[in-house]
Amino acid sequence: MSILMTLLVGLIVGVIAKFMMPGRDPGGFIVTALLGIVGAFLASYLGQAMNFYVAGEPAGFIASVIGAMLVLFIYRLAVGRRTVV
């Protein structure tokens, strides 16, 4: 059940992270939603590693937003610099 909650929160968080980080993104809505899901899972994993959450407990909303913003930032660094020749 916690995985489903993380997926649902990740979808919402991806959209919020995109609004909070101005600028053009190399991907569309689907990519942003997927990055939000990855960010929510990242926040859950890091929170469990630092003993903020117990195993199986999803990350909080703010931690998920921060995780999604981090993943979006890394994604922009990796994909945003590509040029078409």
PDB file of N, CA, C and O in Angstrom:
ATOM      1  N   MET A   1       0.818  -1.192   0.000  1.00  0.00           N
ATOM      2  CA  MET A   1       0.000   0.000   0.000  1.00  0.00           C
ATOM      3  C   MET A   1       0.862   1.257   0.000  1.00  0.00           C
ATOM      4  O   MET A   1       0.476   2.270  -0.583  1.00  0.00           O
ATOM      5  N   SER A   2       2.026   1.202   0.648  1.00  0.00           N
ATOM      6  CA  SER A   2       2.883   2.386   0.700  1.00  0.00           C
ATOM      7  C   SER A   2       3.455   2.720  -0.675  1.00  0.00           C
ATOM      8  O   SER A   2       3.709   3.888  -0.973  1.00  0.00           O
ATOM      9  N   ILE A   3       3.658   1.712  -1.507  1.00  0.00           N
ATOM     10  CA  ILE A   3       4.159   1.976  -2.863  1.00  0.00           C
ATOM     11  C   ILE A   3       3.104   2.726  -3.668  1.00  0.00           C
ATOM     12  O   ILE A   3       3.439   3.640  -4.422  1.00  0.00           O
ATOM     13  N   LEU A   4       1.847   2.356  -3.520  1.00  0.00           N
ATOM     14  CA  LEU A   4       0.786   3.070  -4.229  1.00  0.00           C
ATOM     15  C   LEU A   4       0.665   4.512  -3.757  1.00  0.00           C
ATOM     16  O   LEU A   4       0.440   5.412  -4.566  1.00  0.00           O
ATOM     17  N   MET A   5       0.814   4.737  -2.463  1.00  0.00           N
ATOM     18  CA  MET A   5       0.777   6.111  -1.945  1.00  0.00           C
ATOM     19  C   MET A   5       1.957   6.922  -2.469  1.00  0.00           C
ATOM     20  O   MET A   5       1.811   8.099  -2.799  1.00  0.00           O
ATOM     21  N   THR A   6       3.124   6.291  -2.543  1.00  0.00           N
ATOM     22  CA  THR A   6       4.300   6.985  -3.070  1.00  0.00           C
ATOM     23  C   THR A   6       4.097   7.337  -4.533  1.00  0.00           C
ATOM     24  O   THR A   6       4.494   8.421  -4.960  1.00  0.00           O
ATOM     25  N   LEU A   7       3.493   6.456  -5.308  1.00  0.00           N
ATOM     26  CA  LEU A   7       3.204   6.746  -6.711  1.00  0.00           C
ATOM     27  C   LEU A   7       2.227   7.912  -6.855  1.00  0.00           C
ATOM     28  O   LEU A   7       2.434   8.809  -7.671  1.00  0.00           O
ATOM     29  N   LEU A   8       1.181   7.889  -6.069  1.00  0.00           N
ATOM     30  CA  LEU A   8       0.179   8.949  -6.143  1.00  0.00           C
ATOM     31  C   LEU A   8       0.758  10.296  -5.712  1.00  0.00           C
ATOM     32  O   LEU A   8       0.554  11.312  -6.377  1.00  0.00           O
ATOM     33  N   VAL A   9       1.473  10.291  -4.607  1.00  0.00           N
ATOM     34  CA  VAL A   9       2.104  11.527  -4.147  1.00  0.00           C
ATOM     35  C   VAL A   9       3.143  11.996  -5.154  1.00  0.00           C
ATOM     36  O   VAL A   9       3.279  13.197  -5.388  1.00  0.00           O
ATOM     37  N   GLY A  10       3.873  11.069  -5.748  1.00  0.00           N
ATOM     38  CA  GLY A  10       4.895  11.413  -6.740  1.00  0.00           C
ATOM     39  C   GLY A  10       4.324  12.104  -7.954  1.00  0.00           C
ATOM     40  O   GLY A  10       4.948  13.020  -8.490  1.00  0.00           O
ATOM     41  N   LEU A  11       3.153  11.691  -8.402  1.00  0.00           N
ATOM     42  CA  LEU A  11       2.521  12.357  -9.542  1.00  0.00           C
ATOM     43  C   LEU A  11       2.203  13.810  -9.219  1.00  0.00           C
ATOM     44  O   LEU A  11       2.467  14.708 -10.019  1.00  0.00           O
ATOM     45  N   ILE A  12       1.643  14.027  -8.060  1.00  0.00           N
ATOM     46  CA  ILE A  12       1.278  15.388  -7.650  1.00  0.00           C
ATOM     47  C   ILE A  12       2.534  16.226  -7.404  1.00  0.00           C
ATOM     48  O   ILE A  12       2.607  17.393  -7.788  1.00  0.00           O
ATOM     49  N   VAL A  13       3.508  15.610  -6.762  1.00  0.00           N
ATOM     50  CA  VAL A  13       4.737  16.310  -6.422  1.00  0.00           C
ATOM     51  C   VAL A  13       5.524  16.693  -7.674  1.00  0.00           C
ATOM     52  O   VAL A  13       6.160  17.746  -7.693  1.00  0.00           O
ATOM     53  N   GLY A  14       5.496  15.881  -8.697  1.00  0.00           N
ATOM     54  CA  GLY A  14       6.193  16.211  -9.941  1.00  0.00           C
ATOM     55  C   GLY A  14       5.685  17.495 -10.554  1.00  0.00           C
ATOM     56  O   GLY A  14       6.471  18.316 -11.028  1.00  0.00           O
ATOM     57  N   VAL A  15       4.386  17.673 -10.547  1.00  0.00           N
ATOM     58  CA  VAL A  15       3.787  18.895 -11.088  1.00  0.00           C
ATOM     59  C   VAL A  15       4.163  20.096 -10.221  1.00  0.00           C
ATOM     60  O   VAL A  15       4.484  21.162 -10.746  1.00  0.00           O
ATOM     61  N   ILE A  16       4.126  19.932  -8.912  1.00  0.00           N
ATOM     62  CA  ILE A  16       4.478  21.024  -8.002  1.00  0.00           C
ATOM     63  C   ILE A  16       5.955  21.398  -8.163  1.00  0.00           C
ATOM     64  O   ILE A  16       6.297  22.580  -8.169  1.00  0.00           O
ATOM     65  N   ALA A  17       6.821  20.403  -8.292  1.00  0.00           N
ATOM     66  CA  ALA A  17       8.255  20.674  -8.460  1.00  0.00           C
ATOM     67  C   ALA A  17       8.519  21.437  -9.746  1.00  0.00           C
ATOM     68  O   ALA A  17       9.388  22.307  -9.786  1.00  0.00           O
ATOM     69  N   LYS A  18       7.773  21.115 -10.801  1.00  0.00           N
ATOM     70  CA  LYS A  18       7.965  21.818 -12.070  1.00  0.00           C
ATOM     71  C   LYS A  18       7.549  23.282 -11.936  1.00  0.00           C
ATOM     72  O   LYS A  18       8.201  24.160 -12.502  1.00  0.00           O
ATOM     73  N   PHE A  19       6.477  23.558 -11.198  1.00  0.00           N
ATOM     74  CA  PHE A  19       6.048  24.935 -10.986  1.00  0.00           C
ATOM     75  C   PHE A  19       7.025  25.704 -10.092  1.00  0.00           C
ATOM     76  O   PHE A  19       7.186  26.915 -10.247  1.00  0.00           O
ATOM     77  N   MET A  20       7.669  25.012  -9.168  1.00  0.00           N
ATOM     78  CA  MET A  20       8.581  25.682  -8.243  1.00  0.00           C
ATOM     79  C   MET A  20       9.952  25.952  -8.855  1.00  0.00           C
ATOM     80  O   MET A  20      10.680  26.822  -8.377  1.00  0.00           O
ATOM     81  N   MET A  21      10.314  25.219  -9.905  1.00  0.00           N
ATOM     82  CA  MET A  21      11.599  25.420 -10.564  1.00  0.00           C
ATOM     83  C   MET A  21      11.352  26.062 -11.925  1.00  0.00           C
ATOM     84  O   MET A  21      10.975  25.375 -12.874  1.00  0.00           O
ATOM     85  N   PRO A  22      11.559  27.362 -12.025  1.00  0.00           N
ATOM     86  CA  PRO A  22      11.296  28.037 -13.294  1.00  0.00           C
ATOM     87  C   PRO A  22      12.284  27.623 -14.375  1.00  0.00           C
ATOM     88  O   PRO A  22      13.372  27.125 -14.086  1.00  0.00           O
ATOM     89  N   GLY A  23      11.892  27.835 -15.607  1.00  0.00           N
ATOM     90  CA  GLY A  23      12.749  27.510 -16.735  1.00  0.00           C
ATOM     91  C   GLY A  23      12.136  26.436 -17.604  1.00  0.00           C
ATOM     92  O   GLY A  23      11.154  25.791 -17.240  1.00  0.00           O
ATOM     93  N   ARG A  24      12.733  26.266 -18.743  1.00  0.00           N
ATOM     94  CA  ARG A  24      12.250  25.257 -19.683  1.00  0.00           C
ATOM     95  C   ARG A  24      12.787  23.888 -19.306  1.00  0.00           C
ATOM     96  O   ARG A  24      13.953  23.731 -18.945  1.00  0.00           O
ATOM     97  N   ASP A  25      11.921  22.920 -19.398  1.00  0.00           N
ATOM     98  CA  ASP A  25      12.322  21.540 -19.144  1.00  0.00           C
ATOM     99  C   ASP A  25      12.425  20.798 -20.460  1.00  0.00           C
ATOM    100  O   ASP A  25      11.637  21.039 -21.375  1.00  0.00           O
ATOM    101  N   PRO A  26      13.394  19.895 -20.563  1.00  0.00           N
ATOM    102  CA  PRO A  26      13.528  19.122 -21.795  1.00  0.00           C
ATOM    103  C   PRO A  26      12.396  18.117 -22.008  1.00  0.00           C
ATOM    104  O   PRO A  26      12.269  17.579 -23.108  1.00  0.00           O
ATOM    105  N   GLY A  27      11.581  17.849 -21.007  1.00  0.00           N
ATOM    106  CA  GLY A  27      10.509  16.874 -21.130  1.00  0.00           C
ATOM    107  C   GLY A  27       9.150  17.500 -20.926  1.00  0.00           C
ATOM    108  O   GLY A  27       9.042  18.656 -20.516  1.00  0.00           O
ATOM    109  N   GLY A  28       8.120  16.742 -21.211  1.00  0.00           N
ATOM    110  CA  GLY A  28       6.757  17.225 -21.042  1.00  0.00           C
ATOM    111  C   GLY A  28       6.156  16.784 -19.724  1.00  0.00           C
ATOM    112  O   GLY A  28       6.867  16.516 -18.755  1.00  0.00           O
ATOM    113  N   PHE A  29       4.834  16.713 -19.705  1.00  0.00           N
ATOM    114  CA  PHE A  29       4.106  16.386 -18.482  1.00  0.00           C
ATOM    115  C   PHE A  29       4.414  14.976 -17.993  1.00  0.00           C
ATOM    116  O   PHE A  29       4.583  14.761 -16.793  1.00  0.00           O
ATOM    117  N   ILE A  30       4.488  14.016 -18.906  1.00  0.00           N
ATOM    118  CA  ILE A  30       4.741  12.623 -18.517  1.00  0.00           C
ATOM    119  C   ILE A  30       6.118  12.495 -17.870  1.00  0.00           C
ATOM    120  O   ILE A  30       6.268  11.825 -16.848  1.00  0.00           O
ATOM    121  N   VAL A  31       7.120  13.136 -18.467  1.00  0.00           N
ATOM    122  CA  VAL A  31       8.475  13.080 -17.915  1.00  0.00           C
ATOM    123  C   VAL A  31       8.503  13.735 -16.537  1.00  0.00           C
ATOM    124  O   VAL A  31       9.148  13.231 -15.617  1.00  0.00           O
ATOM    125  N   THR A  32       7.805  14.854 -16.399  1.00  0.00           N
ATOM    126  CA  THR A  32       7.753  15.541 -15.112  1.00  0.00           C
ATOM    127  C   THR A  32       7.084  14.675 -14.057  1.00  0.00           C
ATOM    128  O   THR A  32       7.553  14.616 -12.920  1.00  0.00           O
ATOM    129  N   ALA A  33       6.007  14.007 -14.411  1.00  0.00           N
ATOM    130  CA  ALA A  33       5.330  13.113 -13.466  1.00  0.00           C
ATOM    131  C   ALA A  33       6.239  11.951 -13.069  1.00  0.00           C
ATOM    132  O   ALA A  33       6.291  11.573 -11.898  1.00  0.00           O
ATOM    133  N   LEU A  34       6.948  11.390 -14.031  1.00  0.00           N
ATOM    134  CA  LEU A  34       7.864  10.293 -13.724  1.00  0.00           C
ATOM    135  C   LEU A  34       9.007  10.758 -12.830  1.00  0.00           C
ATOM    136  O   LEU A  34       9.427  10.035 -11.927  1.00  0.00           O
ATOM    137  N   LEU A  35       9.512  11.971 -13.081  1.00  0.00           N
ATOM    138  CA  LEU A  35      10.566  12.511 -12.221  1.00  0.00           C
ATOM    139  C   LEU A  35      10.043  12.761 -10.809  1.00  0.00           C
ATOM    140  O   LEU A  35      10.778  12.592  -9.837  1.00  0.00           O
ATOM    141  N   GLY A  36       8.788  13.159 -10.693  1.00  0.00           N
ATOM    142  CA  GLY A  36       8.175  13.330  -9.379  1.00  0.00           C
ATOM    143  C   GLY A  36       8.067  12.013  -8.636  1.00  0.00           C
ATOM    144  O   GLY A  36       8.303  11.954  -7.429  1.00  0.00           O
ATOM    145  N   ILE A  37       7.714  10.962  -9.350  1.00  0.00           N
ATOM    146  CA  ILE A  37       7.636   9.637  -8.733  1.00  0.00           C
ATOM    147  C   ILE A  37       9.015   9.192  -8.268  1.00  0.00           C
ATOM    148  O   ILE A  37       9.162   8.659  -7.167  1.00  0.00           O
ATOM    149  N   VAL A  38      10.025   9.409  -9.105  1.00  0.00           N
ATOM    150  CA  VAL A  38      11.399   9.053  -8.718  1.00  0.00           C
ATOM    151  C   VAL A  38      11.829   9.874  -7.507  1.00  0.00           C
ATOM    152  O   VAL A  38      12.469   9.349  -6.595  1.00  0.00           O
ATOM    153  N   GLY A  39      11.481  11.159  -7.494  1.00  0.00           N
ATOM    154  CA  GLY A  39      11.820  12.011  -6.358  1.00  0.00           C
ATOM    155  C   GLY A  39      11.144  11.562  -5.072  1.00  0.00           C
ATOM    156  O   GLY A  39      11.753  11.611  -4.003  1.00  0.00           O
ATOM    157  N   ALA A  40       9.895  11.126  -5.162  1.00  0.00           N
ATOM    158  CA  ALA A  40       9.190  10.633  -3.977  1.00  0.00           C
ATOM    159  C   ALA A  40       9.832   9.345  -3.453  1.00  0.00           C
ATOM    160  O   ALA A  40       9.982   9.170  -2.244  1.00  0.00           O
ATOM    161  N   PHE A  41      10.210   8.449  -4.363  1.00  0.00           N
ATOM    162  CA  PHE A  41      10.893   7.238  -3.938  1.00  0.00           C
ATOM    163  C   PHE A  41      12.266   7.553  -3.358  1.00  0.00           C
ATOM    164  O   PHE A  41      12.687   6.930  -2.383  1.00  0.00           O
ATOM    165  N   LEU A  42      12.971   8.524  -3.957  1.00  0.00           N
ATOM    166  CA  LEU A  42      14.269   8.936  -3.440  1.00  0.00           C
ATOM    167  C   LEU A  42      14.137   9.508  -2.032  1.00  0.00           C
ATOM    168  O   LEU A  42      14.934   9.187  -1.151  1.00  0.00           O
ATOM    169  N   ALA A  43      13.135  10.350  -1.822  1.00  0.00           N
ATOM    170  CA  ALA A  43      12.909  10.921  -0.487  1.00  0.00           C
ATOM    171  C   ALA A  43      12.556   9.832   0.519  1.00  0.00           C
ATOM    172  O   ALA A  43      13.004   9.883   1.664  1.00  0.00           O
ATOM    173  N   SER A  44      11.759   8.846   0.106  1.00  0.00           N
ATOM    174  CA  SER A  44      11.416   7.738   1.010  1.00  0.00           C
ATOM    175  C   SER A  44      12.656   6.937   1.383  1.00  0.00           C
ATOM    176  O   SER A  44      12.866   6.601   2.548  1.00  0.00           O
ATOM    177  N   TYR A  45      13.478   6.636   0.375  1.00  0.00           N
ATOM    178  CA  TYR A  45      14.679   5.837   0.616  1.00  0.00           C
ATOM    179  C   TYR A  45      15.659   6.581   1.508  1.00  0.00           C
ATOM    180  O   TYR A  45      16.183   6.013   2.466  1.00  0.00           O
ATOM    181  N   LEU A  46      15.914   7.868   1.194  1.00  0.00           N
ATOM    182  CA  LEU A  46      16.858   8.635   2.006  1.00  0.00           C
ATOM    183  C   LEU A  46      16.321   8.856   3.417  1.00  0.00           C
ATOM    184  O   LEU A  46      17.086   8.825   4.381  1.00  0.00           O
ATOM    185  N   GLY A  47      15.020   9.079   3.545  1.00  0.00           N
ATOM    186  CA  GLY A  47      14.420   9.241   4.869  1.00  0.00           C
ATOM    187  C   GLY A  47      14.528   7.985   5.709  1.00  0.00           C
ATOM    188  O   GLY A  47      14.757   8.062   6.916  1.00  0.00           O
ATOM    189  N   GLN A  48      14.366   6.830   5.083  1.00  0.00           N
ATOM    190  CA  GLN A  48      14.519   5.562   5.801  1.00  0.00           C
ATOM    191  C   GLN A  48      15.984   5.318   6.160  1.00  0.00           C
ATOM    192  O   GLN A  48      16.283   4.779   7.226  1.00  0.00           O
ATOM    193  N   ALA A  49      16.903   5.717   5.266  1.00  0.00           N
ATOM    194  CA  ALA A  49      18.327   5.533   5.543  1.00  0.00           C
ATOM    195  C   ALA A  49      18.789   6.419   6.696  1.00  0.00           C
ATOM    196  O   ALA A  49      19.699   6.048   7.437  1.00  0.00           O
ATOM    197  N   MET A  50      18.170   7.587   6.852  1.00  0.00           N
ATOM    198  CA  MET A  50      18.540   8.506   7.932  1.00  0.00           C
ATOM    199  C   MET A  50      17.630   8.356   9.146  1.00  0.00           C
ATOM    200  O   MET A  50      17.660   9.193  10.049  1.00  0.00           O
ATOM    201  N   ASN A  51      16.828   7.304   9.177  1.00  0.00           N
ATOM    202  CA  ASN A  51      15.932   6.973  10.292  1.00  0.00           C
ATOM    203  C   ASN A  51      14.862   8.031  10.554  1.00  0.00           C
ATOM    204  O   ASN A  51      14.425   8.196  11.693  1.00  0.00           O
ATOM    205  N   PHE A  52      14.439   8.745   9.521  1.00  0.00           N
ATOM    206  CA  PHE A  52      13.305   9.650   9.649  1.00  0.00           C
ATOM    207  C   PHE A  52      11.993   8.878   9.503  1.00  0.00           C
ATOM    208  O   PHE A  52      10.984   9.235  10.111  1.00  0.00           O
ATOM    209  N   TYR A  53      12.017   7.827   8.700  1.00  0.00           N
ATOM    210  CA  TYR A  53      10.838   7.006   8.450  1.00  0.00           C
ATOM    211  C   TYR A  53      11.201   5.554   8.723  1.00  0.00           C
ATOM    212  O   TYR A  53      12.358   5.155   8.594  1.00  0.00           O
ATOM    213  N   VAL A  54      10.198   4.768   9.102  1.00  0.00           N
ATOM    214  CA  VAL A  54      10.419   3.334   9.266  1.00  0.00           C
ATOM    215  C   VAL A  54      10.237   2.661   7.910  1.00  0.00           C
ATOM    216  O   VAL A  54       9.695   3.258   6.980  1.00  0.00           O
ATOM    217  N   ALA A  55      10.690   1.426   7.806  1.00  0.00           N
ATOM    218  CA  ALA A  55      10.588   0.696   6.545  1.00  0.00           C
ATOM    219  C   ALA A  55       9.123   0.557   6.142  1.00  0.00           C
ATOM    220  O   ALA A  55       8.285   0.166   6.954  1.00  0.00           O
ATOM    221  N   GLY A  56       8.823   0.874   4.904  1.00  0.00           N
ATOM    222  CA  GLY A  56       7.464   0.778   4.396  1.00  0.00           C
ATOM    223  C   GLY A  56       6.660   2.054   4.555  1.00  0.00           C
ATOM    224  O   GLY A  56       5.535   2.135   4.061  1.00  0.00           O
ATOM    225  N   GLU A  57       7.204   3.041   5.225  1.00  0.00           N
ATOM    226  CA  GLU A  57       6.486   4.306   5.416  1.00  0.00           C
ATOM    227  C   GLU A  57       6.906   5.279   4.315  1.00  0.00           C
ATOM    228  O   GLU A  57       8.100   5.514   4.129  1.00  0.00           O
ATOM    229  N   PRO A  58       5.948   5.847   3.583  1.00  0.00           N
ATOM    230  CA  PRO A  58       6.312   6.788   2.525  1.00  0.00           C
ATOM    231  C   PRO A  58       6.806   8.108   3.107  1.00  0.00           C
ATOM    232  O   PRO A  58       6.516   8.446   4.255  1.00  0.00           O
ATOM    233  N   ALA A  59       7.548   8.837   2.304  1.00  0.00           N
ATOM    234  CA  ALA A  59       8.079  10.130   2.731  1.00  0.00           C
ATOM    235  C   ALA A  59       6.948  11.132   2.852  1.00  0.00           C
ATOM    236  O   ALA A  59       5.879  10.953   2.267  1.00  0.00           O
ATOM    237  N   GLY A  60       7.187  12.174   3.603  1.00  0.00           N
ATOM    238  CA  GLY A  60       6.223  13.248   3.741  1.00  0.00           C
ATOM    239  C   GLY A  60       6.130  14.060   2.454  1.00  0.00           C
ATOM    240  O   GLY A  60       6.950  13.914   1.548  1.00  0.00           O
ATOM    241  N   PHE A  61       5.132  14.904   2.396  1.00  0.00           N
ATOM    242  CA  PHE A  61       4.866  15.676   1.189  1.00  0.00           C
ATOM    243  C   PHE A  61       6.007  16.641   0.876  1.00  0.00           C
ATOM    244  O   PHE A  61       6.451  16.728  -0.269  1.00  0.00           O
ATOM    245  N   ILE A  62       6.481  17.360   1.883  1.00  0.00           N
ATOM    246  CA  ILE A  62       7.551  18.337   1.652  1.00  0.00           C
ATOM    247  C   ILE A  62       8.847  17.631   1.265  1.00  0.00           C
ATOM    248  O   ILE A  62       9.562  18.100   0.380  1.00  0.00           O
ATOM    249  N   ALA A  63       9.153  16.526   1.908  1.00  0.00           N
ATOM    250  CA  ALA A  63      10.354  15.765   1.547  1.00  0.00           C
ATOM    251  C   ALA A  63      10.250  15.247   0.121  1.00  0.00           C
ATOM    252  O   ALA A  63      11.250  15.202  -0.595  1.00  0.00           O
ATOM    253  N   SER A  64       9.061  14.858  -0.298  1.00  0.00           N
ATOM    254  CA  SER A  64       8.872  14.385  -1.669  1.00  0.00           C
ATOM    255  C   SER A  64       9.058  15.520  -2.670  1.00  0.00           C
ATOM    256  O   SER A  64       9.626  15.312  -3.742  1.00  0.00           O
ATOM    257  N   VAL A  65       8.586  16.715  -2.332  1.00  0.00           N
ATOM    258  CA  VAL A  65       8.775  17.868  -3.224  1.00  0.00           C
ATOM    259  C   VAL A  65      10.265  18.178  -3.363  1.00  0.00           C
ATOM    260  O   VAL A  65      10.748  18.432  -4.467  1.00  0.00           O
ATOM    261  N   ILE A  66      10.984  18.159  -2.255  1.00  0.00           N
ATOM    262  CA  ILE A  66      12.426  18.421  -2.297  1.00  0.00           C
ATOM    263  C   ILE A  66      13.140  17.347  -3.113  1.00  0.00           C
ATOM    264  O   ILE A  66      14.025  17.661  -3.909  1.00  0.00           O
ATOM    265  N   GLY A  67      12.767  16.092  -2.923  1.00  0.00           N
ATOM    266  CA  GLY A  67      13.352  15.002  -3.709  1.00  0.00           C
ATOM    267  C   GLY A  67      13.063  15.154  -5.195  1.00  0.00           C
ATOM    268  O   GLY A  67      13.940  14.919  -6.026  1.00  0.00           O
ATOM    269  N   ALA A  68      11.838  15.544  -5.535  1.00  0.00           N
ATOM    270  CA  ALA A  68      11.480  15.730  -6.940  1.00  0.00           C
ATOM    271  C   ALA A  68      12.232  16.913  -7.539  1.00  0.00           C
ATOM    272  O   ALA A  68      12.644  16.855  -8.698  1.00  0.00           O
ATOM    273  N   MET A  69      12.418  17.980  -6.773  1.00  0.00           N
ATOM    274  CA  MET A  69      13.175  19.119  -7.271  1.00  0.00           C
ATOM    275  C   MET A  69      14.638  18.740  -7.496  1.00  0.00           C
ATOM    276  O   MET A  69      15.260  19.201  -8.453  1.00  0.00           O
ATOM    277  N   LEU A  70      15.181  17.913  -6.629  1.00  0.00           N
ATOM    278  CA  LEU A  70      16.551  17.448  -6.794  1.00  0.00           C
ATOM    279  C   LEU A  70      16.687  16.600  -8.057  1.00  0.00           C
ATOM    280  O   LEU A  70      17.629  16.776  -8.831  1.00  0.00           O
ATOM    281  N   VAL A  71      15.756  15.692  -8.258  1.00  0.00           N
ATOM    282  CA  VAL A  71      15.791  14.844  -9.453  1.00  0.00           C
ATOM    283  C   VAL A  71      15.591  15.681 -10.722  1.00  0.00           C
ATOM    284  O   VAL A  71      16.245  15.433 -11.735  1.00  0.00           O
ATOM    285  N   LEU A  72      14.697  16.665 -10.673  1.00  0.00           N
ATOM    286  CA  LEU A  72      14.473  17.546 -11.813  1.00  0.00           C
ATOM    287  C   LEU A  72      15.717  18.366 -12.121  1.00  0.00           C
ATOM    288  O   LEU A  72      16.043  18.569 -13.290  1.00  0.00           O
ATOM    289  N   PHE A  73      16.414  18.837 -11.101  1.00  0.00           N
ATOM    290  CA  PHE A  73      17.655  19.588 -11.292  1.00  0.00           C
ATOM    291  C   PHE A  73      18.713  18.717 -11.965  1.00  0.00           C
ATOM    292  O   PHE A  73      19.371  19.157 -12.908  1.00  0.00           O
ATOM    293  N   ILE A  74      18.878  17.492 -11.488  1.00  0.00           N
ATOM    294  CA  ILE A  74      19.851  16.572 -12.080  1.00  0.00           C
ATOM    295  C   ILE A  74      19.460  16.234 -13.515  1.00  0.00           C
ATOM    296  O   ILE A  74      20.319  16.139 -14.391  1.00  0.00           O
ATOM    297  N   TYR A  75      18.165  16.053 -13.754  1.00  0.00           N
ATOM    298  CA  TYR A  75      17.680  15.763 -15.104  1.00  0.00           C
ATOM    299  C   TYR A  75      17.987  16.923 -16.055  1.00  0.00           C
ATOM    300  O   TYR A  75      18.409  16.704 -17.191  1.00  0.00           O
ATOM    301  N   ARG A  76      17.775  18.155 -15.587  1.00  0.00           N
ATOM    302  CA  ARG A  76      18.082  19.320 -16.418  1.00  0.00           C
ATOM    303  C   ARG A  76      19.566  19.405 -16.734  1.00  0.00           C
ATOM    304  O   ARG A  76      19.945  19.765 -17.849  1.00  0.00           O
ATOM    305  N   LEU A  77      20.411  19.076 -15.758  1.00  0.00           N
ATOM    306  CA  LEU A  77      21.850  19.091 -16.004  1.00  0.00           C
ATOM    307  C   LEU A  77      22.251  18.039 -17.029  1.00  0.00           C
ATOM    308  O   LEU A  77      23.094  18.293 -17.889  1.00  0.00           O
ATOM    309  N   ALA A  78      21.653  16.869 -16.937  1.00  0.00           N
ATOM    310  CA  ALA A  78      22.034  15.766 -17.821  1.00  0.00           C
ATOM    311  C   ALA A  78      21.476  15.921 -19.224  1.00  0.00           C
ATOM    312  O   ALA A  78      22.189  15.673 -20.197  1.00  0.00           O
ATOM    313  N   VAL A  79      20.222  16.324 -19.352  1.00  0.00           N
ATOM    314  CA  VAL A  79      19.557  16.341 -20.661  1.00  0.00           C
ATOM    315  C   VAL A  79      19.545  17.731 -21.281  1.00  0.00           C
ATOM    316  O   VAL A  79      19.548  17.855 -22.506  1.00  0.00           O
ATOM    317  N   GLY A  80      19.532  18.754 -20.481  1.00  0.00           N
ATOM    318  CA  GLY A  80      19.368  20.113 -20.984  1.00  0.00           C
ATOM    319  C   GLY A  80      20.530  20.626 -21.814  1.00  0.00           C
ATOM    320  O   GLY A  80      20.344  21.556 -22.599  1.00  0.00           O
ATOM    321  N   ARG A  81      21.698  20.070 -21.677  1.00  0.00           N
ATOM    322  CA  ARG A  81      22.869  20.556 -22.394  1.00  0.00           C
ATOM    323  C   ARG A  81      23.075  19.902 -23.752  1.00  0.00           C
ATOM    324  O   ARG A  81      23.992  20.271 -24.485  1.00  0.00           O
ATOM    325  N   ARG A  82      22.252  18.959 -24.085  1.00  0.00           N
ATOM    326  CA  ARG A  82      22.375  18.308 -25.390  1.00  0.00           C
ATOM    327  C   ARG A  82      21.991  19.269 -26.488  1.00  0.00           C
ATOM    328  O   ARG A  82      21.028  20.025 -26.355  1.00  0.00           O
ATOM    329  N   THR A  83      22.733  19.242 -27.562  1.00  0.00           N
ATOM    330  CA  THR A  83      22.430  20.082 -28.716  1.00  0.00           C
ATOM    331  C   THR A  83      22.161  19.213 -29.916  1.00  0.00           C
ATOM    332  O   THR A  83      22.727  18.129 -30.056  1.00  0.00           O
ATOM    333  N   VAL A  84      21.290  19.697 -30.785  1.00  0.00           N
ATOM    334  CA  VAL A  84      20.958  18.973 -31.997  1.00  0.00           C
ATOM    335  C   VAL A  84      21.848  19.505 -33.122  1.00  0.00           C
ATOM    336  O   VAL A  84      21.925  20.712 -33.349  1.00  0.00           O
ATOM    337  N   VAL A  85      22.515  18.590 -33.819  1.00  0.00           N
ATOM    338  CA  VAL A  85      23.412  18.994 -34.907  1.00  0.00           C
ATOM    339  C   VAL A  85      22.771  18.723 -36.227  1.00  0.00           C
ATOM    340  O   VAL A  85      23.367  18.994 -37.270  1.00  0.00           O
TER     341      VAL A  85
END
